[in-house]
Amino acid sequence: MPSERFTGFGPAVTDWFVALGYDNSRSYWAATKDVWQRDVRDAAPLKTATGGYLPGTDGSPAARYLEVSAGGLYV
């Protein structure tokens, strides 16, 4: 499990996924890698969404999942 805590997505994350929907190529990803690293930090360059597990703060074993893409935010 990563040692970093999730603190939110950057401001350009939705725009980046919208543009990726129009140009899902390695050249687009290479040209916008700085945005990806700063605002998205996905595991692979050609995915159309990013998300992760959010542990509960109340000690509950309930799983929470968050995903963001061009379609918006899914919790």
N, C-alpha and C positions, 0 to 999 in steps of 0.2 A: 504494500500500500504506500502511495507517495507520502513523503513527510510534509509537503507543502499543504497549507489549508486553502480551500477554494474561497476566493474573495469576490468573485463575480466576473462576468465577461466584460471585455472592453467595449468602448462606444461604437466601434466600427464593425462589430461582429455580424449584425444583421445585414448590413450593406455588403459585406464580404461574401456571405452566403448567397445573396441575391445575384451578385455578379458571377459567382461560381456556377449558379444555375444556368447562366447564359454561356459561360466559357469554362467547362470542366476539363481543362487541359493542364498538362505539366507546365506549359509556358506561362499560363495565368498564375498558377501557384508559385512558380519561381519569381515572377514579377511582383507578387504581393506577399512574399514570404515574411517580410517584416510585420505586416498587419496580422498575418496568421500567428506569428510568434508572440506578438504583443497582446492581441485581442481574442484569439481563438484557441491556440495551443492544442489542436487536434492531434490524434495519434498517427494519421496517415494523410498525405496531401490531397487525395482526390475524394474524400468523403463529402457528403452533402449535408452533414449535421454533426454536432458534437454534444456530448452530454456526460453525465456521471452520477454516481451515487452520493447522496448527502446523508451522513449519519445524523440521527436524532440528537438533540441537545438535552432531552429530558430522560435519557437512559432507556427509552423505548426501543425495542428491536425492530420497529416498523421501518421498512425501506422507503426511501424517498429518491426519486429519479428526476433529473432535470436534463432537458435537451433543448438546444437552440439550433435553428436552421433558417432558411429564407422564409419559411412558413410562420416563423415566430417562436415563441417559448412554450414548451410543453413540460408540465410538472406532474 
